[in-house]
């Protein structure tokens, strides 16, 4: 733009800014729009008002209170730029004529700085505990005017604008104010409402970037659409106060914890003629169906695979891009909160899978968010995950550390979530995770540990203890890292529990053997007891074990149809009587034959067959016993709760042990992992008299052969297995017996 001398004089007369600043505004490169736009004093009590509205036909200024016409803003030679001088400074409205109609609103550039200094300080420090109410799109009132405050962190951007339907996605219309030194850009847009879709247009150091979704969005469009949505604050009539107050007691380490893991989109849904998902059920529909089912089966908790918004359904949620927004696939944030409330009213806890390890490379997401490696490490040897084609959070950056910390607290506090299961912890702990020599960067001491991720995990667990009392944080961690569930005070990572991946691998490897060969693998079932109390463990049979060609749980079992079901019942009974909390993936509870497919609902039709109903009945009975008998849950984190009786009978593939409550009440567990019934098998016991069968996994109740002991056995004064007394039992084939003394 070349201006003549006369034009330059006219610009000065009209108090227009220098031409260079205008040019930058027109090119959408001006990083300080408030220096040009909005009201500016003339030094004599009046004001100059400027507005940049590309495509507007005319602009008038109205008094904000009386809505009387104060005058016009004149169109400048620069298309879209309007300016006018007014002798008296007062609050005003802009009445804008567009080709499509008239718009009346306050001027976004008439409002002062928005975020408080303490908010910005805490964010920069990495310790803002409620970013979901600070950054992002917040419905708010400024100077008595309702609208939306947008705020986004992009410290290396040259300019950031909010775009949406409200400004025809034109990045020139709403450039934001940069708050130094935090790198947060902010803007208040009056009269916007909840439900508006928006993104950020970011001018990075090297040019314009693809439109970016809001990292702190509270709601999103339905995928495959990728925009963020303005959300109202959660308005939930929480009725779970009793649950929340008692949660700490319910979730103590000596309480029963039986978790039903599920994928919300494929547990049950509306299907088309060929069985494919036609429509996901919404949270209200899931609540109606899922809660009674879980309640009837006796699980204490459900665990949802990640429900944070994610662009690719095939990632099952493990590649989320909206760490503060429930997926629009299943309804609104309010509906999700109401679902949690309904679970609590039914005495069911809710655990969410949560992913602080990595995020996808989608261009509308966090990758190169401001044109630089902002959320991720800049070096691909640190920041790119080869296995998953994802980027790794740079948790050493205080703002990223705080962003993820705030995400965790968002779910725990705003949605009353009872626990977070942290995904892929092993990949966070080690810089050389799944990398060959030369493909990773050592830490500052030259080691392989990721010191900043370790610090983050410890800080997370300490903060959750403080901010969400009674909530659980659970590690999916597959290495021998020491002290995962030890307190941070004693040098541990501070998790409540760790998934016992070693037990899972060993026990599944054992049960997949043909019984003829199990004698050679006998120690695989017993080895878990060598380290069972080194951590507080959850025994997981999760989604990962029934996908990618690993076969479903029942299809892992050897033998004919009868043996497969007997093996499955025996394995589940072994799991429920082994020290450690329990987690079972959906479909395993009734013996689904095919692997889990996120695009199909579970094969519910199988429940017409007695063997499948039998497995389901068994799981329900195991959960009831597990909750009813303290011996099965009170001391599963300490060695006093377990006593071997028979651990070395490899020839017969028989095991026997006692589980003890704190009050000294035992349960006897005897397992026979061959298809051969063992008649008259002697097992030592500590107490005289009658021992009653409380469970026989071969019972006809479960479609078994009903071989056993007619429900009871009586002790004999014959020493066996280190006990002064013993029972002579008939051990059913491929089955587990649980007996209690007395009654």
ZIDARA-V287793 format. One record per pair of residues at least 4 apart in sequence whose C-alpha atoms are under 8 Angstrom apart, sorted by sequence separation. I is the first residue (numbers start at 1). J is the second residue. If there is no record, write none. Layout:
i: <I/I>
j: <J/J>
This chain:
i: <3/4/5/6/7/8/9/10/11/12/17/18/19/20/21/22/23/24/25/32/33/34/41/42/62/63/64/75/76/77/97/98/106/107/115/116/117/118/119/120/121/122/123/130/131/132/134/141/142/163/164/165/170/171/179/180/192/203/204/213/221/222/240/241/242/243/244/246/247/248/251/263/264/265/271/272/281/282/283/284/285/286/287/288/289/290/291/292/293/294/295/312/313/315/322/327/328/331/332/333/334/335/336/337/338/339/340/341/342/343/344/361/362/363/365/368/369/370/373/374/378/379/380/385/386/396/397/398/399/400/401/402/403/404/405/406/407/408/409/410/411/412/413/424/425/426/427/432/435/436/442/443/450/451/452/453/454/455/456/457/458/459/460/461/462/463/464/465/483/486/487/488/500/501/502/503/504/505/506/507/508/509/513/514/515/517/518/521/522/523/524/526/527/528/529/531/533/541/542/543/546/547/551/552/553/559/560/561/562/563/564/565/566/567/568/569/570/571/572/573/574/584/585/587/588/597/608/609/610/611/612/613/614/615/616/617/618/619/620/621/622/623/624/625/626/629/630/631/632/635/637/638/639/649/650/660/661/698/699/700/709/719/720/731/732/3/11/12/17/24/25/41/42/62/63/75/76/97/98/115/122/123/133/141/142/163/164/178/179/203/204/221/250/251/262/271/272/281/286/294/295/310/312/327/331/343/344/360/361/362/368/369/373/377/378/379/384/385/395/396/409/410/411/412/428/435/442/443/463/464/465/486/487/488/513/532/545/546/547/551/558/559/584/587/607/608/627/635/636/649/660/661/697/698/699/700/719/720/731/11/24/41/42/62/63/75/76/96/97/122/140/141/154/163/164/167/178/179/202/203/220/221/249/250/251/271/272/326/343/344/361/367/368/369/372/377/384/385/394/395/411/412/427/442/443/465/486/487/488/545/546/550/557/558/576/596/606/607/626/627/635/636/649/660/672/698/699/700/718/719/720/731/40/41/62/63/75/76/95/96/139/140/141/163/167/178/179/201/202/220/221/270/271/310/312/326/343/359/360/367/368/376/377/384/385/393/394/412/426/427/432/441/442/443/464/485/486/487/545/546/557/575/625/626/634/635/647/648/659/660/697/698/699/717/718/719/25/39/40/61/62/74/75/95/96/123/139/140/163/177/178/201/202/220/221/269/270/271/294/309/310/311/325/366/367/368/383/384/432/443/483/484/485/486/487/510/545/557/646/647/658/659/698/699/717/718/21/39/40/60/61/62/73/74/94/95/119/139/140/162/176/177/201/202/219/220/269/270/308/310/311/366/367/383/431/432/475/483/484/485/486/555/558/587/646/647/658/659/698/716/717/39/60/61/73/74/94/95/138/139/161/163/176/177/201/202/218/219/269/270/306/307/310/311/326/340/382/383/431/482/483/484/485/486/554/557/592/631/645/646/647/658/659/698/715/716/38/39/60/61/73/93/94/137/138/161/163/176/200/201/217/218/219/266/269/270/305/306/309/310/383/431/483/484/485/510/554/557/592/645/646/657/658/715/716/37/38/60/61/72/93/94/137/138/150/161/162/175/199/200/217/218/219/269/305/306/308/309/310/408/431/461/485/510/644/645/656/657/696/715/37/38/59/60/93/94/136/137/161/162/174/199/200/213/217/218/268/305/308/309/484/485/644/645/656/657/714/715/22/36/37/59/92/93/136/137/161/162/199/200/213/214/266/306/308/309/377/484/510/554/592/643/644/656/713/714/21/37/58/59/71/92/119/135/136/160/161/198/199/213/265/308/376/377/509/510/553/587/642/643/655/656/713/58/70/135/136/159/160/265/308/309/376/377/432/586/587/590/642/643/654/655/693/713/58/134/135/159/308/309/310/376/377/431/507/590/642/643/654/655/668/694/1/268/308/309/375/376/430/431/506/507/641/642/654/693/17/115/307/308/309/375/430/431/506/641/653/654/692/693/16/307/429/430/475/592/640/641/652/653/692/709/429/474/477/478/591/641/652/653/691/692/708/709/1/264/428/429/473/474/475/476/477/478/503/506/590/652/690/691/708/50/59/197/472/473/474/475/476/478/568/590/690/691/707/708/49/55/56/197/367/429/472/473/474/475/477/478/503/590/591/690/691/707/708/54/55/160/375/428/429/472/474/503/590/591/635/689/690/707/54/65/67/428/462/502/565/589/590/635/688/689/706/707/15/53/54/63/64/65/155/156/358/589/632/634/635/656/688/712/52/53/63/64/155/199/361/631/632/633/634/687/688/52/53/63/64/153/154/155/198/199/360/361/631/632/51/52/62/63/153/154/166/171/197/198/360/361/458/589/630/631/685/50/51/61/62/111/153/154/165/197/198/359/360/630/631/50/51/61/62/152/153/164/165/197/198/358/359/461/462/629/630/15/50/61/62/151/152/164/165/196/197/358/359/461/14/49/50/60/61/151/152/164/195/196/260/358/359/458/461/554/631/698/48/49/59/60/114/151/163/164/194/195/320/357/358/458/504/553/631/632/684/685/698/48/49/59/60/150/151/162/163/194/195/318/319/357/457/458/503/504/539/552/631/684/698/48/49/59/149/150/162/163/193/194/318/356/457/498/500/504/554/646/683/684/686/688/698/47/48/58/59/149/150/162/163/194/321/497/498/499/500/501/553/554/555/645/682/683/684/685/686/687/697/698/46/47/57/58/149/150/161/162/260/319/320/321/454/497/498/499/500/501/552/553/554/555/645/684/685/686/696/697/46/47/56/57/58/148/149/160/161/259/262/264/319/320/496/497/498/499/500/552/553/684/685/686/696/697/46/47/56/57/147/148/160/161/258/259/260/261/262/263/264/319/497/499/539/542/552/684/685/695/696/45/46/47/56/57/64/147/148/160/257/258/259/260/261/262/263/538/539/540/541/542/543/552/684/685/695/696/45/46/55/56/147/148/159/160/257/258/259/260/261/262/264/515/537/538/539/540/541/542/543/551/552/683/684/694/695/45/55/146/147/148/158/159/256/257/259/261/321/512/513/514/536/537/538/539/540/541/551/552/682/683/693/694/695/145/146/147/148/157/158/159/307/321/511/512/513/514/538/550/682/683/693/694/145/146/147/157/158/302/304/306/307/511/512/549/565/569/576/682/683/693/694/157/158/282/283/300/301/302/303/304/305/306/387/511/532/548/568/572/576/681/682/692/693/41/156/157/282/283/300/301/302/303/304/305/306/356/532/547/680/681/691/692/156/280/281/282/299/300/301/302/303/304/306/382/486/546/547/569/573/577/680/681/691/692/280/301/303/425/426/485/546/547/565/576/679/680/681/691/692/284/291/295/422/425/426/483/484/485/679/680/690/691/692/283/287/291/418/419/420/421/422/423/424/425/426/483/581/678/679/689/690/691/263/283/295/418/419/420/421/422/423/424/425/426/543/579/580/677/678/688/689/690/139/284/354/413/417/418/419/420/421/422/423/579/677/678/687/139/284/287/291/401/405/409/413/419/421/577/581/677/678/283/287/396/412/511/576/579/580/676/677/291/395/396/579/580/676/124/381/382/395/409/579/675/676/123/381/382/409/412/672/674/675/381/511/671/672/673/674/121/395/670/672/673/120/152/579/672/673/152/579/671/672/120/152/671/672/265/352/671/351/354/356/357/670/671/16/350/351/352/353/354/355/356/357/669/670/349/350/351/352/353/354/355/357/669/670/14/38/349/350/351/352/353/354/355/668/669/14/38/39/351/353/357/668/669/14/38/39/115/319/357/667/668/37/38/114/667/668/114/667/114/666/667/34/340/341/646/666/340/645/111/340/645/136/337/108/136/137/337/618/108/136/137/108/135/136/137/323/107/108/136/148/577/107/324/106/132/323/617/618/105/131/132/226/617/105/132/324/223/224/324/614/615/223/224/614/220/613/614/139/611/138/139/577/610/611/137/138/139/610/137/138/139/574/236/234/235/234/238/537/236/240/243/536/570/236/239/243/535/238/533/570/218/240/243/533/217/219/220/222/223/240/532/533/215/216/218/219/222/223/239/533/567/215/216/217/218/219/220/221/222/214/215/216/217/218/219/220/215/216/219/563/219/219/218/54/54/52/53/52/526/573/522/31/570/30/31/522/569/29/30/31/569/29/520/28/519/522/566/518/519/566/519/519/518/226/566/33/28/33/34/28/31/32/33/27/31/32/26/31/32/25/28/31/215/212/213/214/215/211/212/213/210/211/212/210/212/518/212/515/516/515/515/209/209/574/573/207/570/205/206/570/204/205/569/570/203/204/205/566/567/202/203/204/566/567/202/566/247/563/244/29/234/132/157/156/157/154/155/156/154/156/252/251/154/251/248/249/251/248/247/248/247/126/131/125/126/129/124/125/126/128/132/124/126/127/131/132/123/126/129/130/131/125/126/129/127/128/132/123/130/129/130/261/261/316/253/314/267/297/297/299/261/277/297/298/258/259/260/261/262/276/277/297/298/257/258/259/260/261/262/276/277/296/297/299/256/257/258/259/260/261/275/276/298/260/275/297/298/271/271/266/266/269/265/266/268/265/266/267/268/263/266/267/265/266/258/256/256/256/255/256/254/255/254/253/254/254/254/253>
j: <7/8/9/10/11/12/13/14/15/16/21/22/23/24/25/26/27/28/29/36/37/38/45/46/66/67/68/79/80/81/101/102/110/111/119/120/121/122/123/124/125/126/127/134/135/136/138/145/146/167/168/169/174/175/183/184/196/207/208/217/225/226/244/245/246/247/248/250/251/252/255/267/268/269/275/276/285/286/287/288/289/290/291/292/293/294/295/296/297/298/299/316/317/319/326/331/332/335/336/337/338/339/340/341/342/343/344/345/346/347/348/365/366/367/369/372/373/374/377/378/382/383/384/389/390/400/401/402/403/404/405/406/407/408/409/410/411/412/413/414/415/416/417/428/429/430/431/436/439/440/446/447/454/455/456/457/458/459/460/461/462/463/464/465/466/467/468/469/487/490/491/492/504/505/506/507/508/509/510/511/512/513/517/518/519/521/522/525/526/527/528/530/531/532/533/535/537/545/546/547/550/551/555/556/557/563/564/565/566/567/568/569/570/571/572/573/574/575/576/577/578/588/589/591/592/601/612/613/614/615/616/617/618/619/620/621/622/623/624/625/626/627/628/629/630/633/634/635/636/639/641/642/643/653/654/664/665/702/703/704/713/723/724/735/736/8/16/17/22/29/30/46/47/67/68/80/81/102/103/120/127/128/138/146/147/168/169/183/184/208/209/226/255/256/267/276/277/286/291/299/300/315/317/332/336/348/349/365/366/367/373/374/378/382/383/384/389/390/400/401/414/415/416/417/433/440/447/448/468/469/470/491/492/493/518/537/550/551/552/556/563/564/589/592/612/613/632/640/641/654/665/666/702/703/704/705/724/725/736/17/30/47/48/68/69/81/82/102/103/128/146/147/160/169/170/173/184/185/208/209/226/227/255/256/257/277/278/332/349/350/367/373/374/375/378/383/390/391/400/401/417/418/433/448/449/471/492/493/494/551/552/556/563/564/582/602/612/613/632/633/641/642/655/666/678/704/705/706/724/725/726/737/47/48/69/70/82/83/102/103/146/147/148/170/174/185/186/208/209/227/228/277/278/317/319/333/350/366/367/374/375/383/384/391/392/400/401/419/433/434/439/448/449/450/471/492/493/494/552/553/564/582/632/633/641/642/654/655/666/667/704/705/706/724/725/726/33/47/48/69/70/82/83/103/104/131/147/148/171/185/186/209/210/228/229/277/278/279/302/317/318/319/333/374/375/376/391/392/440/451/491/492/493/494/495/518/553/565/654/655/666/667/706/707/725/726/30/48/49/69/70/71/82/83/103/104/128/148/149/171/185/186/210/211/228/229/278/279/317/319/320/375/376/392/440/441/484/492/493/494/495/564/567/596/655/656/667/668/707/725/726/49/70/71/83/84/104/105/148/149/171/173/186/187/211/212/228/229/279/280/316/317/320/321/336/350/392/393/441/492/493/494/495/496/564/567/602/641/655/656/657/668/669/708/725/726/49/50/71/72/84/104/105/148/149/172/174/187/211/212/228/229/230/277/280/281/316/317/320/321/394/442/494/495/496/521/565/568/603/656/657/668/669/726/727/49/50/72/73/84/105/106/149/150/162/173/174/187/211/212/229/230/231/281/317/318/320/321/322/420/443/473/497/522/656/657/668/669/708/727/50/51/72/73/106/107/149/150/174/175/187/212/213/226/230/231/281/318/321/322/497/498/657/658/669/670/727/728/36/50/51/73/106/107/150/151/175/176/213/214/227/228/280/320/322/323/391/498/524/568/606/657/658/670/727/728/36/52/73/74/86/107/134/150/151/175/176/213/214/228/280/323/391/392/524/525/568/602/657/658/670/671/728/74/86/151/152/175/176/281/324/325/392/393/448/602/603/606/658/659/670/671/709/729/75/151/152/176/325/326/327/393/394/448/524/607/659/660/671/672/685/711/19/286/326/327/393/394/448/449/524/525/659/660/672/711/36/134/326/327/328/394/449/450/525/660/672/673/711/712/36/327/449/450/495/612/660/661/672/673/712/729/450/495/498/499/612/662/673/674/712/713/729/730/23/286/450/451/495/496/497/498/499/500/525/528/612/674/712/713/730/73/82/220/495/496/497/498/499/501/591/613/713/714/730/731/73/79/80/221/391/453/496/497/498/499/501/502/527/614/615/714/715/731/732/79/80/185/400/453/454/497/499/528/615/616/660/714/715/732/80/91/93/454/488/528/591/615/616/661/714/715/732/733/42/80/81/90/91/92/182/183/385/616/659/661/662/683/715/739/80/81/91/92/183/227/389/659/660/661/662/715/716/81/82/92/93/182/183/184/227/228/389/390/660/661/81/82/92/93/183/184/196/201/227/228/390/391/488/619/660/661/715/81/82/92/93/142/184/185/196/228/229/390/391/661/662/82/83/93/94/184/185/196/197/229/230/390/391/493/494/661/662/48/83/94/95/184/185/197/198/229/230/391/392/494/48/83/84/94/95/185/186/198/229/230/294/392/393/492/495/588/665/732/83/84/94/95/149/186/198/199/229/230/355/392/393/493/539/588/666/667/719/720/733/84/85/95/96/186/187/198/199/230/231/354/355/393/493/494/539/540/575/588/667/720/734/85/86/96/186/187/199/200/230/231/355/393/494/535/537/541/591/683/720/721/723/725/735/85/86/96/97/187/188/200/201/232/359/535/536/537/538/539/591/592/593/683/720/721/722/723/724/725/735/736/85/86/96/97/188/189/200/201/299/358/359/360/493/536/537/538/539/540/591/592/593/594/684/723/724/725/735/736/86/87/96/97/98/188/189/200/201/299/302/304/359/360/536/537/538/539/540/592/593/724/725/726/736/737/87/88/97/98/188/189/201/202/299/300/301/302/303/304/305/360/538/540/580/583/593/725/726/736/737/87/88/89/98/99/106/189/190/202/299/300/301/302/303/304/305/580/581/582/583/584/585/594/726/727/737/738/88/89/98/99/190/191/202/203/300/301/302/303/304/305/307/558/580/581/582/583/584/585/586/594/595/726/727/737/738/89/99/190/191/192/202/203/300/301/303/305/365/556/557/558/580/581/582/583/584/585/595/596/726/727/737/738/739/190/191/192/193/202/203/204/352/366/556/557/558/559/583/595/727/728/738/739/191/192/193/203/204/348/350/352/353/557/558/595/611/615/622/728/729/739/740/204/205/329/330/347/348/349/350/351/352/353/434/558/579/595/615/619/623/728/729/739/740/89/204/205/330/331/348/349/350/351/352/353/354/404/580/595/728/729/739/740/205/329/330/331/348/349/350/351/352/353/355/431/535/595/596/618/622/626/729/730/740/741/330/351/353/475/476/535/596/597/615/626/729/730/731/741/742/335/342/346/473/476/477/534/535/536/730/731/741/742/743/335/339/343/470/471/472/473/474/475/476/477/478/535/633/730/731/741/742/743/316/336/348/471/472/473/474/475/476/477/478/479/596/632/633/730/731/741/742/743/193/338/408/467/471/472/473/474/475/476/477/633/731/732/741/194/339/342/346/456/460/464/468/474/476/632/636/732/733/339/343/452/468/567/632/635/636/732/733/348/452/453/636/637/733/182/439/440/453/467/637/733/734/182/440/441/468/471/731/733/734/441/571/731/732/733/734/182/456/731/733/734/182/214/641/734/735/215/642/734/735/184/216/735/736/330/417/736/417/420/422/423/736/737/83/417/418/419/420/421/422/423/424/736/737/417/418/419/420/421/422/423/425/737/738/83/107/418/419/420/421/422/423/424/737/738/84/108/109/421/423/427/738/739/85/109/110/186/390/428/738/739/109/110/186/739/740/187/740/188/740/741/109/415/416/721/741/416/721/188/417/722/214/415/187/215/216/416/697/188/216/217/189/216/217/218/404/189/190/218/230/659/190/407/190/216/407/701/702/190/216/217/311/702/191/218/410/310/311/411/701/702/311/312/702/309/702/703/230/702/230/231/669/702/703/230/231/232/703/231/232/233/671/334/333/334/334/338/637/337/341/344/637/671/338/341/345/637/341/636/673/322/344/347/637/322/324/325/327/328/345/637/638/321/322/324/325/328/329/345/639/673/322/323/324/325/326/327/328/329/322/323/324/325/326/327/328/324/325/328/675/332/333/333/172/173/172/173/173/647/697/648/158/697/158/159/650/697/158/159/160/698/159/650/159/650/653/697/650/651/698/652/653/653/364/704/175/171/176/177/172/175/176/177/172/176/177/172/177/178/172/175/178/365/363/364/365/366/363/364/365/363/364/365/364/366/673/369/673/674/674/675/370/371/736/736/371/734/370/371/735/370/371/735/736/370/371/372/733/734/370/371/372/734/735/371/735/418/734/416/203/414/324/370/370/371/369/370/371/370/372/470/470/374/471/469/470/472/470/470/471/471/398/403/398/399/402/398/399/400/402/406/399/401/402/406/407/399/402/405/406/407/402/403/406/405/406/410/402/409/409/410/542/543/598/536/598/586/616/617/620/583/599/619/620/581/582/583/584/585/599/600/620/621/581/582/583/584/585/586/600/601/620/621/623/581/582/583/584/585/586/600/601/623/586/601/623/624/600/601/597/598/601/598/599/601/599/600/601/602/598/601/602/601/602/623/626/627/633/633/634/633/634/634/634/635/636/637/637>
